[in-house]
């Protein structure tokens, strides 16, 4: 979490409802792993539009660099953010309703020209990748963060090699 009152560079995570927290906590854990400050709130584009608009303005003033928005069904949250900021907005469609998140995916990805939302996968993989993409965006101006990302990639590659060496192949 970020320290209140201090202007610093951070990632802002918004969820349309409390039910999204289980998945979006994976996003937060990824940011924590890299030491990236974040703020996480619940705000709905439909049920609390004024709260959402006010939050975006305040978050930008406090130093938000990237917004990550998670929502299911109509999934308008990422679009509302994109309409209210020029900062990068990453959308994470949540699996919900009878269409299992496909509706959220389509409504997140189908933004009008000039209102981009970087759309990730439905659910946990999308939440984790949204954190990684936000970190990559911040690493453009942060060499220490860039090095951490490179070390993470090397670690992942070594794990694949280790996993491969532990498997016995019988021909």
Secondary structure, 3 states (H helix, E strand, C coil): CCCCCCCCCEEEEEECCHHHHHHHHHHHHHHHHCCCCEEEEECCCCCCHHHHHHHHHHHHHHCEEEEEEEEECCCCHHHHHHHHCCCEEEEEEECCCCCCCHHHHHHHHCCCCCCCCEECCCCHHHHHHHHHHHHHHHHCCCHHHHHHHHHHHHHHHHHHHHHHHCCCCCC
